[in-house]
Amino acid sequence: MEINNNNFVDKAEKVISKINSDRRMITTSKIRNILSMASIIYENAKRGKGNLREEELADIQMLRMKLIYDSGRDRDVKNFVNGSGLL
């Protein structure tokens, strides 16, 4: 399955523009934490040549739980997660 990176970039740009126009900002440290977890999962999966192991699947579930938890605690994170379609 081919992934269209332009779609992700366009979607991210729209979400960031919306957040900026609403004057509500998710902190850079929260974005950095989400990106860090996603990058680790991506690098581990890439080593497996596309076949996800139990460990990567568990990491994805952990990231999902963290996003849901942080969304419940912080409305800015919730807006970011919902707008970006991360879940």
DAPEMO-V482894 format. One record per residue. RES is the residue in one small letter. OMEGA is omega as a letter, one per 30 degrees, with the letter a starting at -180 (999 if undefined). Layout:
RES,OMEGA
RES,OMEGA
This chain:
m,l
e,l
i,l
n,a
n,l
n,l
n,l
f,a
v,l
d,a
k,l
a,l
e,l
k,a
v,a
i,l
s,l
k,l
i,l
n,a
s,l
d,a
r,l
r,a
m,l
i,a
t,l
t,l
s,l
k,l
i,l
r,l
n,l
i,a
l,a
s,l
m,a
a,a
s,l
i,l
i,a
y,a
e,l
n,l
a,a
k,l
r,l
g,l
k,l
g,l
n,a
l,l
r,l
e,a
e,l
e,l
l,l
a,l
d,l
i,l
q,l
m,l
l,l
r,l
m,l
k,l
l,l
i,l
y,a
d,l
s,l
g,a
r,a
d,a
r,l
d,l
v,l
k,l
n,l
f,a
v,l
n,a
g,a
s,a
g,a
l,a
l,999
